[in-house]
């Protein structure tokens, strides 16, 4: 009896050993499969001094998604005419602006606002000139794609056509499948928006002469005039840095090293139509969203990176040159002497407390311009990773 119990015990031990061995093999294979299918941590091509952008949890970065987004960003068949794309209003050569006074959509309809630069858009806490509600690239992308007032890409009501086109295109079949491996049905409008947003987050400009001087330790990367201009820019006398400070030269910013998002809008005295601070009716700023009288004429301070490439300036493209921009701030607000927008902007009662005007010598003016031009990143506007893949 004892012998039989011993043999049974030995047999049970042997069986347990082999079961454990098989379970170990299964778990090992499972871990290997997970390792094969899990996305790798995305490698941002940025220097150590530049913080990483914040990425939504539901749209993690991947090289495959970025590549798909790049194709879609330049895809003209995503417009009502088949001749227009995101890139039509955001040209790489002009730091992803278009050089026009205001944006012009696929049907020729004018947008009331100037096309903003997409440089470092990943660091923008708010994405448009004057809508504090637009904070996510994925949802903002749907506005130019499907918006009707004004028409930009003009694809409202064409969602099914978009899906059919992408689903029948061998290249997009492949790119969507690679970018969204976890999706049973990878070709969706949501995934289209996620891919374009992922590409836009890679449009990072950090290699201007000023960057190499200030952060890279290249003492002679900018001129003596630009160094003097930097001091002027950051002085309490000019007060430029209050709205255009930090790594992105804007006070609406977010990144991994900030505890919270910074969002700000400003009235710069660009208009004062009625003497009480009124702006043109199609460009009233944040007031359009809030209907608060105090928000009349408030717009976001955009990044100054590559500012020499992004003329014309202001939310409505109404200032043609950097020299004229300095004139505007030097006067503490723009004076329009005749026409429907006649008014003295320096007397606008709603303008920012930082817009007080200042005096510059001829040399100081040239120094300030030299500094602003030192923010031009030639590598950024020539980077093939950002260019049309077609």
C-alpha positions as CSV (number, residue, x, y, z in Angstrom):
1,X,0.0,0.0,0.0
2,X,2.8,2.4,0.9
3,X,4.7,1.5,-2.3
4,X,1.6,2.3,-4.5
5,X,1.1,5.6,-2.7
6,X,4.8,6.4,-3.3
7,X,4.6,5.6,-7.0
8,X,1.4,7.7,-7.3
9,X,3.2,10.6,-5.7
10,X,6.2,10.3,-8.0
11,X,3.9,10.1,-11.0
12,X,2.0,13.2,-9.9
13,X,5.3,15.1,-9.4
14,X,6.4,14.1,-12.9
15,X,3.1,15.2,-14.4
16,X,3.3,18.5,-12.6
17,X,6.8,19.1,-13.8
18,X,5.8,18.6,-17.5
19,X,2.7,20.7,-17.1
20,X,4.8,23.5,-15.6
21,X,7.3,23.2,-18.4
22,X,4.6,23.4,-21.1
23,X,3.0,26.4,-19.3
24,X,6.4,28.1,-19.2
25,X,6.7,27.6,-23.0
26,X,3.2,29.0,-23.6
27,X,3.9,32.1,-21.4
28,X,7.3,32.6,-23.1
29,X,5.7,32.4,-26.5
30,X,2.9,34.8,-25.4
31,X,5.4,37.3,-24.1
32,X,7.3,37.1,-27.4
33,X,4.1,37.7,-29.4
34,X,3.2,40.7,-27.2
35,X,6.8,42.0,-27.7
36,X,6.3,41.6,-31.5
37,X,3.0,43.4,-31.6
38,X,3.5,46.1,-29.0
39,X,4.4,49.5,-30.5
40,X,7.9,50.7,-29.8
41,X,8.4,53.9,-27.9
42,X,8.5,56.7,-30.5
43,X,11.8,58.4,-30.9
44,X,11.5,62.2,-31.2
45,X,14.3,63.7,-33.3
46,X,14.8,66.6,-31.0
47,X,17.8,67.9,-28.9
48,X,17.8,67.3,-25.1
49,X,17.1,70.9,-24.3
50,X,13.7,70.7,-26.1
51,X,11.0,69.0,-24.0
52,X,8.9,66.3,-25.7
53,X,5.4,67.2,-26.8
54,X,2.3,65.9,-25.0
55,X,0.6,63.1,-27.0
56,X,-3.0,62.0,-26.4
57,X,-3.3,58.5,-24.9
58,X,-5.7,57.4,-27.6
59,X,-3.3,58.4,-30.4
60,X,0.2,57.2,-29.6
61,X,3.0,58.1,-32.0
62,X,4.5,55.6,-34.4
63,X,6.7,55.9,-37.5
64,X,4.0,54.1,-39.5
65,X,1.3,56.5,-38.4
66,X,3.4,59.5,-39.1
67,X,4.2,58.2,-42.6
68,X,0.5,57.6,-43.3
69,X,-0.2,61.1,-42.0
70,X,2.4,62.6,-44.3
71,X,0.7,61.1,-47.3
72,X,-2.7,62.3,-46.2
73,X,-1.4,65.8,-45.5
74,X,-0.4,66.1,-49.1
75,X,-3.3,64.2,-50.5
76,X,-5.3,66.4,-52.9
77,X,-8.0,63.9,-53.4
78,X,-9.2,64.8,-49.9
79,X,-10.7,68.0,-51.3
80,X,-14.0,68.6,-53.2
81,X,-12.0,69.7,-56.3
82,X,-9.3,67.0,-56.1
83,X,-6.7,69.8,-56.4
84,X,-6.3,70.9,-52.8
85,X,-4.7,69.5,-49.7
86,X,-3.7,70.5,-46.2
87,X,-0.4,71.4,-47.7
88,X,-2.0,73.9,-50.1
89,X,-2.4,76.4,-47.2
90,X,0.7,75.1,-45.3
91,X,3.8,75.2,-47.5
92,X,7.0,73.7,-46.1
93,X,9.1,76.4,-47.8
94,X,7.2,79.1,-45.8
95,X,7.3,77.3,-42.5
96,X,3.9,75.7,-43.3
97,X,2.1,79.0,-44.0
98,X,1.0,80.1,-47.5
99,X,2.1,83.7,-48.0
100,X,-1.5,84.9,-48.6
101,X,-3.3,87.6,-46.7
102,X,-5.9,85.1,-45.7
103,X,-6.4,81.4,-46.4
104,X,-8.2,80.5,-49.6
105,X,-10.1,77.2,-49.8
106,X,-10.5,74.6,-52.5
107,X,-13.5,76.4,-54.1
108,X,-11.8,79.8,-54.0
109,X,-13.7,81.0,-50.9
110,X,-11.6,83.3,-48.6
111,X,-11.1,82.4,-45.0
112,X,-11.3,85.5,-42.7
113,X,-8.0,84.6,-41.1
114,X,-4.4,84.2,-42.1
115,X,-3.0,80.6,-42.4
116,X,-1.0,80.0,-39.2
117,X,2.4,78.3,-39.2
118,X,2.4,74.6,-38.2
119,X,6.0,74.8,-36.9
120,X,6.0,73.3,-33.4
121,X,2.3,72.9,-33.4
122,X,2.7,70.0,-31.1
123,X,3.5,72.5,-28.4
124,X,0.5,74.6,-28.9
125,X,-2.1,74.5,-26.1
126,X,-4.7,76.1,-28.3
127,X,-4.7,75.6,-32.1
128,X,-6.4,78.5,-33.8
129,X,-6.2,82.2,-33.7
130,X,-9.2,82.8,-31.4
131,X,-11.0,79.6,-30.4
132,X,-10.1,78.5,-26.8
133,X,-12.1,75.3,-27.4
134,X,-9.8,74.0,-30.1
135,X,-7.1,72.2,-28.2
136,X,-6.7,68.8,-30.0
137,X,-5.2,68.3,-33.4
138,X,-7.3,65.3,-34.0
139,X,-10.6,67.2,-33.7
140,X,-9.3,70.4,-35.2
141,X,-8.4,68.6,-38.4
142,X,-12.1,67.9,-39.0
143,X,-12.8,71.6,-39.3
144,X,-10.9,72.3,-42.6
145,X,-11.9,68.9,-43.9
146,X,-15.6,69.1,-43.3
147,X,-16.3,72.8,-42.4
148,X,-18.8,74.8,-44.5
149,X,-18.3,78.4,-43.2
150,X,-15.9,79.0,-44.8
151,X,-15.3,76.0,-47.2
152,X,-11.7,74.9,-47.0
153,X,-11.3,71.3,-48.2
154,X,-15.1,71.1,-48.7
155,X,-15.7,67.4,-48.0
156,X,-18.8,67.8,-45.8
157,X,-21.2,64.9,-46.6
158,X,-18.4,63.1,-48.5
159,X,-17.3,60.8,-45.6
160,X,-18.3,57.6,-47.5
161,X,-16.5,58.8,-50.6
162,X,-13.4,59.3,-48.6
163,X,-13.5,55.8,-47.1
164,X,-14.2,54.2,-50.5
165,X,-11.3,56.1,-52.1
166,X,-8.9,55.1,-49.4
167,X,-10.2,51.5,-49.2
168,X,-9.7,51.0,-52.9
169,X,-6.2,52.5,-53.1
170,X,-3.5,49.8,-52.6
171,X,-1.0,52.2,-51.1
172,X,-3.5,53.5,-48.5
173,X,-4.7,50.0,-47.7
174,X,-1.1,49.1,-46.8
175,X,-0.3,52.3,-44.9
176,X,-3.5,52.2,-42.8
177,X,-3.0,48.5,-42.0
178,X,0.6,49.2,-40.8
179,X,-0.4,52.3,-38.9
180,X,-3.4,50.8,-37.1
181,X,-2.5,47.2,-36.7
182,X,-4.8,46.8,-33.7
183,X,-7.9,47.9,-35.7
184,X,-10.1,45.3,-37.4
185,X,-11.2,48.1,-39.7
186,X,-8.3,50.5,-40.0
187,X,-9.6,52.8,-42.7
188,X,-11.9,55.3,-40.8
189,X,-12.3,59.0,-40.6
190,X,-11.1,58.9,-37.0
191,X,-7.9,57.1,-38.0
192,X,-7.4,59.5,-40.9
193,X,-7.5,62.4,-38.4
194,X,-5.2,60.6,-36.0
195,X,-2.6,60.0,-38.7
196,X,-2.5,63.6,-39.9
197,X,-2.3,64.8,-36.3
198,X,0.6,62.5,-35.7
199,X,2.5,63.8,-38.7
200,X,1.8,67.4,-37.7
201,X,3.3,66.7,-34.3
202,X,6.6,65.9,-35.9
203,X,6.8,69.4,-37.5
204,X,9.3,70.5,-34.9
205,X,11.7,73.4,-35.6
206,X,14.7,73.6,-33.3
207,X,17.7,74.3,-35.4
208,X,17.7,78.0,-36.2
209,X,20.9,80.0,-35.7
210,X,19.4,81.4,-32.5
211,X,18.9,77.8,-31.2
212,X,22.5,76.9,-32.0
213,X,23.6,80.1,-30.2
214,X,21.3,80.0,-27.1
215,X,21.0,76.3,-26.5
216,X,23.8,74.7,-28.6
217,X,26.7,76.8,-27.3
218,X,27.7,78.1,-30.7
219,X,28.9,81.6,-29.7
220,X,29.1,82.9,-33.3
221,X,25.9,81.3,-34.6
222,X,24.2,84.7,-34.7
223,X,25.6,88.2,-35.3
224,X,26.4,90.8,-32.7
225,X,23.4,92.8,-33.9
226,X,21.1,89.8,-33.3
227,X,22.5,89.4,-29.8
228,X,21.7,93.1,-29.1
229,X,18.3,92.5,-30.6
230,X,17.7,89.6,-28.2
231,X,18.4,91.9,-25.2
232,X,15.9,94.4,-26.6
233,X,13.3,91.7,-27.2
234,X,13.6,90.5,-23.6
235,X,13.6,94.0,-22.1
236,X,10.8,95.6,-20.0
237,X,11.2,98.5,-22.3
238,X,9.8,96.6,-25.4
239,X,8.0,93.9,-23.4
240,X,7.9,91.5,-26.4
241,X,8.8,88.5,-24.3
242,X,5.6,88.6,-22.2
243,X,3.6,87.3,-25.1
244,X,6.4,85.7,-27.2
245,X,8.6,84.1,-24.6
246,X,9.9,80.6,-23.8
247,X,11.1,77.9,-26.1
248,X,8.3,78.5,-28.7
249,X,8.1,82.3,-28.5
250,X,4.4,82.1,-27.5
251,X,2.5,82.2,-24.3
252,X,0.1,79.5,-25.3
253,X,2.1,76.4,-24.8
254,X,2.2,72.9,-23.4
255,X,4.9,70.2,-23.1
256,X,6.0,67.4,-20.7
257,X,8.0,69.8,-18.4
258,X,5.0,72.1,-17.7
259,X,2.7,71.3,-14.8
260,X,-0.3,72.8,-16.7
261,X,-1.2,74.2,-20.1
262,X,-0.7,77.9,-20.7
263,X,-3.3,79.6,-22.8
264,X,-3.5,83.3,-23.5
265,X,-5.2,85.7,-25.9
266,X,-4.4,89.4,-26.4
267,X,-5.8,92.5,-28.0
268,X,-2.9,94.4,-29.5
269,X,-4.7,97.5,-30.6
270,X,-4.7,96.5,-34.3
271,X,-8.2,98.1,-34.7
272,X,-10.4,100.5,-32.8
273,X,-13.3,101.1,-35.3
274,X,-15.8,102.9,-33.0
275,X,-13.4,104.3,-30.4
276,X,-14.7,101.7,-28.0
277,X,-12.4,98.9,-29.2
278,X,-14.5,97.3,-31.9
279,X,-12.8,95.0,-34.5
280,X,-14.1,94.1,-38.0
281,X,-17.3,92.0,-37.6
282,X,-15.8,88.9,-39.2
283,X,-12.8,89.0,-37.0
284,X,-13.8,89.8,-33.4
285,X,-11.4,87.3,-31.8
286,X,-12.4,85.3,-28.7
287,X,-15.5,87.5,-28.5
288,X,-16.9,85.4,-31.3
289,X,-16.9,82.4,-28.9
290,X,-17.7,83.9,-25.6
291,X,-19.7,87.0,-26.4
292,X,-17.9,88.7,-23.6
293,X,-17.2,92.4,-24.4
294,X,-13.8,92.1,-22.7
295,X,-12.8,89.5,-25.3
296,X,-13.3,91.8,-28.3
297,X,-10.1,91.7,-30.4
298,X,-8.3,89.0,-28.4
299,X,-6.2,86.6,-30.5
300,X,-3.5,84.1,-29.8
301,X,0.2,85.2,-29.9
302,X,1.6,82.8,-32.5
303,X,5.1,81.4,-32.4
304,X,7.8,83.7,-33.8
305,X,9.9,80.8,-35.0
306,X,10.6,81.2,-38.7
307,X,8.8,84.6,-38.5
308,X,10.9,86.0,-41.5
309,X,9.2,83.3,-43.7
310,X,5.6,83.7,-42.6
311,X,4.5,87.1,-43.9
312,X,2.0,88.6,-44.1
313,X,1.3,89.0,-40.3
314,X,-1.4,89.2,-37.7
315,X,-4.6,87.2,-37.6
316,X,-6.0,88.8,-40.8
317,X,-2.7,89.2,-42.7
318,X,-3.2,92.9,-42.7
319,X,0.5,93.8,-42.0
320,X,2.8,93.0,-44.8
321,X,6.4,93.1,-43.4
322,X,8.3,92.7,-40.2
323,X,9.3,96.3,-40.3
324,X,5.6,97.3,-40.3
325,X,5.0,94.9,-37.4
326,X,7.6,96.8,-35.4
327,X,5.9,100.1,-36.4
328,X,2.6,98.8,-35.0
329,X,4.1,97.9,-31.6
330,X,6.3,100.9,-31.5
331,X,3.2,103.1,-31.8
332,X,1.4,101.1,-29.2
333,X,-1.3,100.2,-31.7
334,X,-2.1,100.8,-35.3
335,X,-3.7,103.9,-36.7
336,X,-5.9,103.5,-39.8
337,X,-6.6,107.0,-41.2
338,X,-9.4,106.3,-43.6
339,X,-11.8,103.6,-44.8
340,X,-14.4,101.4,-43.0
341,X,-11.8,100.4,-40.4
342,X,-10.7,103.9,-39.6
343,X,-9.5,104.3,-36.0
344,X,-6.6,104.8,-33.6
345,X,-5.5,101.5,-32.2
346,X,-3.3,103.0,-29.5
347,X,-6.4,104.3,-27.9
348,X,-8.3,101.0,-27.9
349,X,-9.6,100.7,-24.3
350,X,-9.5,96.9,-24.5
351,X,-5.9,96.4,-25.6
352,X,-3.3,94.5,-23.6
353,X,-1.4,96.4,-20.8
354,X,1.8,95.2,-22.5
355,X,1.1,97.3,-25.7
356,X,2.3,100.7,-24.6
357,X,4.6,101.8,-27.4
358,X,8.4,102.5,-27.3
359,X,11.1,104.4,-29.0
360,X,13.9,102.8,-31.0
361,X,17.1,104.2,-32.6
362,X,17.8,103.3,-36.2
363,X,20.5,100.8,-34.9
364,X,18.1,99.3,-32.3
365,X,15.5,98.7,-35.0
366,X,18.1,96.9,-37.2
367,X,19.2,94.9,-34.1
368,X,15.7,93.7,-33.4
369,X,15.1,92.7,-37.0
370,X,18.4,90.8,-36.9
371,X,17.3,88.9,-33.9
372,X,13.9,88.0,-35.4
373,X,15.6,86.8,-38.6
374,X,17.9,84.6,-36.6
375,X,14.9,82.5,-35.7
376,X,14.7,81.1,-39.2
377,X,15.4,77.3,-39.3
378,X,16.6,76.4,-42.8
379,X,16.9,72.7,-41.9
380,X,13.2,72.7,-41.0
381,X,12.0,74.0,-44.3
382,X,14.2,71.6,-46.2
383,X,13.7,68.5,-44.2
384,X,12.6,65.6,-46.6
385,X,10.7,64.0,-43.7
386,X,8.2,66.8,-43.9
387,X,8.0,67.0,-47.7
388,X,5.5,65.7,-50.2
389,X,6.1,61.9,-50.5
390,X,4.4,61.7,-53.9
